[in-house]
Amino acid sequence: MVLREDLPEVGEIVVATVVEVQRLGARVMLDEYKNVTGYVPINEITSGWVKNIRDYLNEGKKVVGVVIDVNKNLRSVTISLRRITDAQRKRKLIEWKRTQRGYKLLEIVAQRVGMSLEEAYKKFGRRLESVFGSIYRAFEEAAMNPNILKKEKFRGKWVSVFVEVAQENITTRRVYIDERFYITTTAPDGVERIKNCLTGMLSVLEKEGYENVDVHMIYEGAPKYRIRVIAPEYPLAEKVLKDLKEFMSKCAKENELEVSSERVVEE
């Protein structure tokens, strides 16, 4: 797995491993970041009174929490385990496991084209994350639509290998539907308003408790934004898209945005 070299931001949900349990808290290492340590104060473990910290934490345990403070100089963060919901915790763990799986598949691609994982990530993995949201999602997309990488203007001998690995390893039957949104505004801070409404769509998944559903956003150049809903079956995908459109309609009204949309049919 390629570890991130930056630092998490306050409010970010992270996965960590407990390395030392102390009397008033626990030291952890962040699993997704390179050389970033963390500390969980005893009063941030649970909302109730903690009589014995080892009833909750032990060395080697994986924990999911939200970053409440960042020390850039020490590359250290303070984490709260009690300030996130069970749904947030569950979703983060699923995301983290998918990330690990994605990197393992990327390593297979790298080996087949004669690269190291780090070289593959620098050459095309980072851009895959940027376009598709995650490496694993890129594999899912490639398994469902072998031409998607070429459509996104990826080039190189690795492309056919990537599709090959995707089709060999992604066996979950998933379907997707696309909706293209046209969003405009004359507000001076319009870009930020649009961004807030688009990212806010993801809260719908958590609020409604949807499982095994992903939403992928593709920027096609203002004012066009494509929303892809990936689900186990079409009725569920349609239901999720309906909820997303309702959210966008409400958010657009509150932020004085003009919004229209149309279904995208692959040629």
N, C-alpha and C positions, 0 to 999 in steps of 0.2 A: 504494500500500500504506500502511495506517495503522500507524505505528510505535508500539511500546509505550513508555510514558513512565516505567515503573518500572525496576528493575534486575533482572538475572538472579540466581538464587541459586546458591550453591556446589553443585556436582553437576549443574547443568543443562547440557544439551547445546545448543550454539549454532552458528549459521552466521555467518561473518565474512569480510571482504574485507581482504586484505593491502594496507596503504597505504605501509609503509616497511620495508625489510629492513635490519637493522643487523648489526653483527659478532656480537653475543651474543643476538640474538633478532629479533623482528619486531613492529611495531605494526600493529594491525588495527582495523577499525570493525565493530561488530556490526550485521548486516543487519536484525535484527528489532526493534532498540531505537533510540530517539531519542537521539542524541548520547552514546552509550556507546562508549568506546574500550577496547581490549584489548591485552595484550602476551603474546606467546608466547616464553618463554625458550628458548634453544637446546637445553637439556637436556630440554625437554618436546615437542620436535618428533617424535622417534622414539626407540625404545628403544636403538638402536645409536649409535655415535660419529658425529657430524656434522663432516666435514672442511670442507665448503663449504656454508654455509646456503642458498646459491642453487641447490643441487642439489635442494632441497625446496620453497623458497618464493621467490616473486617478486611484485612489486607487481601488484595486480589479481587475484591468485589467490583463489578461494573455498576456505575451509577449514572443517572441522567439528571442534569440540573440546569439551572439558568444562571448565566454570568451576571453578577450584581456589582462587580468592581474589577477594574483592570489596572495593573501596575506594569506600564510599558518597559520601564527600566529593568525590572526583575524578570520580565516575561512570566508574570504570575497573575492569576485571577482568583477572585473569591466567588464561590458557587453556592447557590441555594438549591436544596432538594425539595423544599416544601412549597416553593412558589410556582410550581408548574402542576398541571392537571395530569391525571392518569392517561387521558387521551393524548396529550402532548408527549408524555414519556413513551408511550407505546409507539407513536408515530415516529419519534426520533430513533428508537431502537430499530424499527423496520428500515428506516432510511439509512442508518449506519451499516446494517447488515448488507443492504443492497449495494452500498458504496464499496464495502469489502469485496463482495462478489464481482462487482464491476472491474475492480483493479486486478483480481485474479484472472479474469477473462482477458483483460488488456495485456497481462503478462504473457498469456498464451499467444496472442497476436504478435507481441514483440519478439518472442522466441522464434516464431515461424518466419519472421522477416529479418532475423539477425540483429535485433536490437536489445538493449536492456530495457527494463520497465521505465526507468528514469528518462532514457532517450525517447522512448515512444510517447511518454507523457508530454515531454517538451515539444516534440515534433507535431503531434496531432491530438494527444489526450486532453490537453488544456483547452483547446478550441472545441473539442467534442463536449466538454463540460459547459462551455459558454453557450453553445448552440442548443444542446439538448437538456441542460440542467444537471446532468450527472452522467458518468461513464456507463453505468448500468442501463440508464434510460436510453442511451445511444444504442446499446446492444439490443434492447427491446424493439426500438424503432427499426433497426436494421433487419431484425428477424421477421418483423411484420411487413416491411417494405424494403426489399433489397436495393432499391434505387434511391433511397432517401439520402444517402451520403453524397451521391453524385448531384442530386438536386440541390443540396446545400453547398455545392462547389468544393467538396473535399476531393483531392487528387493524390495519386500515388499508388504503388503496388500494394500497399497495406490495405487499401479500401476493400478489395475482393477478399482478402484474408479475414478482415474484420467481419464482413458479412458471413463468411464461411463459419467462423467461430460462433457468431451469433446464432446461426441456424442450427449449429450442432449442440448448443448449450441452453438456449432459451426455449423451454418446452411448455411454459405456461400459456394456455390459450387465452389471448387477450384481443380485444377489438378496440378500435378508436374511431372517434368522430371529430371533425374539425369545424370550427366556426370562426369566420373572419370578422373582427370588429373594426369599425371605422370610428375613430375617436378624435374629435377636434374641440378646440376652445380658444377664446381670445384672451383669456386671463393671463396676466404677466407671469404667473407661476404655474402655467398650464402643464408643463412637463411633470412637475412634482405631483400635481393633482391626478394626472393620468396614471402615473406610477403608483400612487397610493391606492387607486381603485383596482388596478391590475393585481398588485400584490395582495390586496385585501380579499381577492377571490379565493385565495388559498385557505382563508379562515373558514370558508363554507364547508370544506371537507372535514375540518375538525369539529365545527359546530354541529353538523349533521351526523357525525360519526361514521362517515363512509370508510370502508376498509377495502384494501386491494384496488384502490382507485388512484390514478395519478392525473395531475393537470399540468400540461406543458405549454408554456407561452413562447411564441416565436415572433420576434419583432421583424416585420417585413418592410419597414420604412414608413415613416409617418404619412398618413394617419392610420396605417393598417397594422393590426395586431392579430395573429392567429392563436386561437386557443384550442388545444388538443386535449380531449378527455379520453383516457385509456382505462378500460374496465373489463371485467370478465365476460360481460354480455352487453348487447346493444340497449336493452331496456334500461339497465342501470346507468349506462353512459348518457342516455337521453335525459334521464331524471337529473343527473348531476349537472348536465349542461343547462337544463331549465333553471335550476337553482342558481347557477353562476350568472345567467342572463338577468335573473331577477335582482341579484345583488348588484350587478353592474348598472342596471337601470336606476336603482335607488341611489347608488353612489354617484352616478353621473348627475342626477338631479340635485343632490346636495352640493356638488362641486361645480355646477354650471358647465357641464360638458355636453357636447352633442354626440350622441352615440347611435349607430345603426349596425346591423350585422347580417351576415348571410352564410348559409351552409357552404362549405368547401367540398367539392367533389373531385377526387383524384382522377386525373385523365388516364 
